[in-house]
Amino acid sequence: MTKGEQARLTASRLKVLQQAANHQKVARVCRRFGISRKSFYKWKRRHAEHGDAGVCDRHARRHVVIALPGCECAVMKQEIAARTAAGLLQCLQLSWRSCPGGQWPQ
């Protein structure tokens, strides 16, 4: 998606939120714009949390950490802990044999 398309999409989503904020019924606004109420409330929540940037599209794919040959286990432990704390981890344990002792970091 180009930056122009993203800007138009964001503007249209903000228009939907603005229409609903003008004391119109949410179901009527959603029907008029052809969106689901679930999408409306998702955009509304994101807009409340992040402002105008919250209604932009996000990547659906989660971040993935893969252990590469030659990685230091301590570094991988630190990276895994940081990403887990941020809720960004879907860990693929593909190269556990490359860690010293053949143990995947816990």
Phi, psi and omega in degrees: 000131181283168180295324178295316178297319179297320179295318178295319179296316178298317179297320180291324178292321177295325177295320177299313180296323180293319179300317180291327179291338179277034174062031172263154180291137183299316181299321180292318179296317180297318179297319181296320182267354177072038178238165177275157177294329178299316178296318179303310182292330175295314178296320180297316179296314180296322179294321178294323182280319191238002182076205183300328180293340182290338182269000175291157175294149176240160176289133180281334183284135178279157177289141183236136175249128179239131177285122181260150178303135179089359179288143174282131182299323180297321179294317179296319178301316181296316180295316179297317179297318181294316181288326177294318179297326180274356180074028185249013191252126165230093194275130174254116183268073186271329187239042183298336180290341182283346179282147179304132179081000178070019181255131175284136182301137180265000000 
